[in-house]
Amino acid sequence: MFSIHTAFYIDAMSFLCSALLLTQLSRWASKQKTGQGKERMWQQLVEGTKFIRKDAVLWYGTLVLGAILLAVMVADSQLTVLLRQIPHMSPTFIAIAMAASGIGMLLGAGVLSQRSTRSVMAALGSGSAGIGVVYGFAANFTHVSITLAWALLPALFLVGGACAALVFIPFQAAMQKRTPVEFTGRVFGTLNSVMTLSTILGPVVGGILVTTCGVVGAFLGCGIALVMLGLVILAIKNKIEPRDSYVAESNGGTQGATEA
């Protein structure tokens, strides 16, 4: 529908519009002064971290989510490089493969919204292992024919997107349930800081791995690491997440609770 140049122009315009909106937001926020003072960002981060550490599921889940996102960003930043290794690869196929990943995440989110997740750590472990398997298979497609790639890779990335939804959505929903209203901003601010750090470091680490190990080695390394992480989480999930603990938190309406 659009050429690649047009897509970049649209992307640039969206960033420009976002920057303009943010400047207006800062002007508006500067006018909203109260006599109570403001908490500094670092204090909010420390308080959010302290609260998260009190809950084993939130603490280990945040660490695991950050590690998974780091590996995903390492691989995704080099996905185009990997796909270009396939003989006679076209830009159209690369776009379709990336779109399949997004569609898979959308479908996964739709399914998860209709079902309750009994074990957050099981969802994290299964999703991590699933993404790792997808990356491992994708690394072995560099020497296949373009016909076979057209037949299998979009379906593979569709599954990868669904596994990504399994990683991110249940954990963030559980975090919201387990966090009192007055701590929501601090806790999610801490989680967003971890995710932002992983997002920034991922392309950097990906570039280093591709330079030293090659793009196939980088994908295989990420795949193996994610599968091993997923299996470890599945093996120890009952120690991190006692069965009655999550049920009690889910039924207790933590979001509506206040400290005595």
C-alpha positions in Angstrom: 0.0 0.0 0.0 2.8 2.4 1.0 6.4 2.5 -0.1 9.1 2.1 2.5 10.0 5.8 2.2 6.4 6.8 2.9 6.3 4.5 5.9 9.4 6.2 7.3 7.9 9.7 6.7 4.7 8.7 8.5 6.8 7.3 11.4 8.8 10.5 11.6 5.6 12.7 11.6 4.2 10.6 14.4 7.3 11.2 16.5 7.1 14.9 15.8 3.4 15.1 16.8 4.2 13.1 20.0 7.0 15.6 20.8 4.7 18.6 20.3 2.0 17.0 22.5 4.6 16.3 25.2 5.8 19.9 25.2 2.2 21.1 25.8 1.8 18.5 28.5 4.8 19.8 30.4 3.5 23.4 30.2 0.1 22.2 31.5 1.8 20.2 34.3 3.9 23.2 35.4 0.7 25.2 36.1 -0.7 22.5 38.4 1.2 23.4 41.6 0.0 22.3 45.0 1.3 23.1 48.5 2.0 19.5 49.2 5.1 19.3 47.0 6.1 16.6 44.6 7.7 13.2 45.1 10.9 12.9 43.1 11.1 10.3 40.5 13.9 8.4 42.3 11.8 8.2 45.5 8.9 6.8 43.6 11.2 4.2 42.0 12.6 3.2 45.3 9.2 2.9 46.9 7.8 0.9 44.0 10.8 -1.5 44.2 10.3 -1.9 47.9 6.6 -2.8 47.4 7.4 -5.2 44.6 10.0 -7.0 46.7 7.4 -7.8 49.3 5.5 -10.0 46.8 7.5 -12.9 45.4 5.3 -13.2 42.3 5.7 -9.5 41.5 9.5 -9.5 42.3 10.4 -12.6 40.3 7.9 -11.8 37.6 9.4 -8.3 37.1 12.9 -9.7 36.8 11.8 -12.5 34.4 9.8 -10.1 32.3 12.8 -7.8 32.0 15.0 -10.7 31.0 12.5 -11.9 28.4 12.0 -8.4 26.9 15.8 -8.0 26.7 16.1 -11.2 24.7 13.1 -10.3 22.5 14.6 -6.9 21.7 18.0 -8.4 21.0 16.4 -10.7 18.4 13.8 -8.3 17.0 16.4 -5.6 16.4 18.2 -8.1 14.1 15.1 -9.8 12.5 15.5 -8.0 9.2 19.1 -9.0 9.0 18.2 -12.6 9.6 15.4 -12.7 7.0 17.6 -11.1 4.4 19.8 -14.2 4.7 17.1 -16.3 3.0 17.8 -16.5 -0.7 15.6 -14.3 -3.0 14.0 -12.7 0.0 11.7 -9.7 -0.8 10.8 -6.7 1.4 7.1 -7.7 1.1 7.8 -11.0 2.8 9.7 -9.2 5.7 6.6 -7.0 6.2 4.3 -9.9 6.2 6.4 -11.8 8.7 6.4 -8.8 11.1 2.7 -8.3 10.6 2.0 -11.9 11.4 3.8 -11.4 14.7 1.6 -8.5 15.6 -1.6 -10.4 14.5 -0.5 -13.3 16.8 -0.1 -11.0 19.7 -3.5 -9.4 19.0 -5.2 -12.8 18.8 -3.4 -14.0 22.0 -4.6 -10.9 23.8 -8.2 -11.6 22.7 -8.1 -15.2 23.9 -6.5 -14.2 27.3 -9.1 -11.5 27.8 -11.8 -14.2 27.8 -10.0 -16.5 30.2 -8.6 -16.2 33.7 -5.0 -17.1 34.3 -4.5 -19.4 37.2 -0.7 -19.2 37.4 1.1 -16.0 36.3 4.5 -17.7 36.5 3.3 -20.6 34.4 2.2 -18.1 31.8 5.6 -16.4 31.9 7.5 -19.7 31.6 5.3 -21.1 28.8 5.5 -17.8 26.9 9.3 -17.6 27.3 9.8 -21.1 26.1 7.5 -20.6 23.2 9.3 -17.5 22.0 12.6 -19.3 22.4 11.4 -22.2 20.2 10.2 -19.7 17.5 13.6 -18.0 17.5 15.4 -21.3 17.3 13.3 -22.4 14.3 13.7 -19.0 12.6 17.5 -19.2 12.9 17.4 -22.4 10.8 15.4 -20.8 7.9 18.4 -19.0 6.4 19.2 -21.8 4.0 15.7 -22.9 3.0 13.9 -22.1 -0.3 11.8 -18.9 -0.5 8.8 -21.1 -1.1 9.2 -23.0 2.1 9.8 -19.7 3.9 6.6 -18.2 2.6 4.7 -21.3 3.7 6.1 -21.6 7.3 7.6 -18.4 8.6 4.5 -16.3 8.9 2.8 -19.1 10.8 5.9 -19.3 13.0 5.8 -15.6 13.8 2.1 -15.8 14.4 2.8 -18.3 17.2 5.6 -16.1 18.5 3.3 -13.2 18.8 0.7 -15.2 20.7 3.5 -16.4 23.1 4.5 -12.7 23.6 0.9 -12.0 24.7 1.1 -14.8 27.1 4.2 -13.2 28.7 3.1 -9.6 29.0 -0.7 -9.6 29.6 -1.3 -12.0 32.5 1.6 -10.6 34.5 0.5 -7.0 34.1 -3.1 -8.0 35.0 -1.8 -9.8 38.1 0.3 -6.8 39.1 -2.7 -4.6 38.9 -4.8 -7.0 41.1 -2.0 -7.3 43.7 -1.2 -3.6 44.0 -3.3 -1.3 46.2 -4.6 1.8 44.4 -2.3 4.2 46.3 0.8 2.3 45.1 -0.3 1.7 41.5 1.7 4.6 40.0 4.9 3.7 41.8 4.7 0.0 41.1 3.9 0.4 37.4 6.5 3.1 37.1 9.1 0.7 38.4 7.9 -2.0 35.9 8.0 0.5 33.1 11.6 1.5 34.1 12.7 -2.1 33.9 11.0 -2.6 30.5 12.5 0.7 29.2 15.9 -0.4 30.3 15.5 -3.7 28.5 14.2 -2.0 25.4 17.2 0.3 25.3 19.8 -2.4 26.0 18.3 -4.9 23.6 19.5 -3.4 20.2 22.9 -2.6 21.7 23.4 -6.2 22.9 22.0 -7.4 19.6 24.5 -5.5 17.6 27.4 -6.8 19.7 26.1 -10.4 19.4 25.6 -10.2 15.6 29.1 -8.7 15.2 30.8 -11.4 17.3 28.6 -14.5 16.7 26.7 -13.7 13.5 22.9 -13.2 13.2 22.1 -16.9 13.2 24.2 -17.4 16.4 22.5 -14.4 18.0 19.0 -15.9 17.3 20.0 -19.4 18.5 21.5 -17.9 21.6 18.4 -15.9 22.4 16.2 -18.9 21.6 18.2 -21.3 23.9 18.3 -18.7 26.7 14.5 -18.1 26.6 13.7 -21.8 26.5 16.0 -22.5 29.5 14.6 -19.5 31.4 11.0 -20.7 30.7 11.8 -24.3 31.8 13.4 -23.0 35.1 10.4 -20.8 35.8 8.0 -23.7 35.2 10.1 -25.9 37.5 10.1 -23.5 40.4 6.7 -21.7 39.9 5.1 -23.5 42.8 7.8 -22.2 45.2 7.3 -18.6 43.9 3.6 -18.7 43.6 1.7 -20.8 46.2 -1.7 -21.9 44.9 -3.8 -20.2 47.5 -1.9 -17.0 47.4 -2.8 -15.9 44.0 -6.4 -17.0 44.4 -6.7 -15.0 47.6 -5.3 -11.9 46.0 -7.5 -12.3 43.0 -10.7 -12.7 45.0 -9.7 -10.1 47.6 -10.1 -7.1 45.4 -6.6 -5.7 46.2 -7.2 -2.7 44.0 -10.0 -1.6 46.3 -8.1 -2.2 49.5 -6.6 0.6 51.6 -4.1 0.4 54.3 -5.4 0.4 57.9 
